[in-house]
């Protein structure tokens, strides 16, 4: 609520997220085409995105968090002040940070534009699904913020795509060529005869 006070009228910070229909459709395609599937996570995703130069977003730290930050970088000690007897430190954010309104959108813009530069095309019906024909077959990336499902008939192509992503975002967390996996809270298993099973038993209380 505090951040929304500074949002200009008409300014939009909402970020696209993959639809359930797209997830199901790509799972079916993966199974039908017997694709190799890898589940990929981008650690610290938001921090890869820069805050716009024209924006001045301040982070206020109090108490013990000031001490922690000053241990990380002693240069900050000279900026420490006291407000009502409590240590405070104001820092300007240069990177998108979890908790900021615009962070999800900044990350989406960075990630999607990176995929486009890699030759992928965003699906016009779902901007969180990207496709590229590689070695005569379609490679599909379905993503929700930092969680990705990457599929192609060849496991080597999937590895190549992951390697290219790592050039941009560093070491990724990868489950390679999986037949059973968790994706966005769904337990997915590729069965024989081009069938899939999707359940969410862990979500039942």
SULHUWO-V811057 format. One record per residue. N is the residue number from 1. SS is DSSP state (H for helix, E for strand, - for the rest). NEAR is the number of other C-alpha atoms within 10 Angstrom. Layout:
# SULHUWO-V811057
N;SS;NEAR
N;SS;NEAR
This chain:
# SULHUWO-V811057
1;-;6
2;-;6
3;H;11
4;H;8
5;H;7
6;H;8
7;-;12
8;-;8
9;-;6
10;-;6
11;-;7
12;-;11
13;-;14
14;-;13
15;-;17
16;-;15
17;-;16
18;-;15
19;-;17
20;H;8
21;H;10
22;H;16
23;H;18
24;H;13
25;H;11
26;H;18
27;H;23
28;H;16
29;H;14
30;H;23
31;H;20
32;H;14
33;-;13
34;-;18
35;-;22
36;E;21
37;E;26
38;E;22
39;E;21
40;E;20
41;E;18
42;-;19
43;-;15
44;-;13
45;H;21
46;H;23
47;H;17
48;H;19
49;-;21
50;E;16
51;-;20
52;-;13
53;-;7
54;-;6
55;-;10
56;-;11
57;-;15
58;E;12
59;E;12
60;E;11
61;E;17
62;E;16
63;-;13
64;H;12
65;H;14
66;H;21
67;H;19
68;H;12
69;H;15
70;H;17
71;H;12
72;H;10
73;-;10
74;H;11
75;H;10
76;H;16
77;H;14
78;H;9
79;H;11
80;-;15
81;E;14
82;E;11
83;E;9
84;-;6
85;-;8
86;E;11
87;E;16
88;E;20
89;E;23
90;E;15
91;E;13
92;E;12
93;-;15
94;-;16
95;E;17
96;-;23
97;-;22
98;-;13
99;-;9
100;-;13
101;-;18
102;-;17
103;H;23
104;H;23
105;H;19
106;H;23
107;H;24
108;H;24
109;H;14
110;H;15
111;H;23
112;H;19
113;H;15
114;H;15
115;H;19
116;H;14
117;H;10
118;-;13
119;-;14
120;-;20
121;E;18
122;E;19
123;E;12
124;-;9
125;-;9
126;E;15
127;E;18
128;E;24
129;E;25
130;E;21
131;E;19
132;E;19
133;E;13
134;E;16
135;-;11
136;-;8
137;E;14
138;E;13
139;E;23
140;E;25
141;E;24
142;E;24
143;E;26
144;E;18
145;-;20
146;-;16
147;E;17
148;E;21
149;E;21
150;E;28
151;E;29
152;E;27
153;-;19
154;-;17
155;H;17
156;H;12
157;H;18
158;H;24
159;H;18
160;H;11
161;H;19
162;H;19
163;H;15
164;H;14
165;H;18
166;H;13
167;H;9
168;H;11
169;H;17
170;-;13
171;-;14
172;-;15
173;E;13
174;E;15
175;E;13
176;-;16
177;-;19
178;-;13
179;-;14
180;E;15
181;E;17
182;E;13
183;E;16
184;-;12
185;-;12
186;E;15
187;E;15
188;E;18
189;E;18
190;E;20
191;-;12
192;-;9
193;-;9
194;-;13
195;-;14
196;E;18
197;E;12
198;E;15
199;E;12
200;-;12
201;H;10
202;H;9
203;H;8
204;-;5
205;-;4
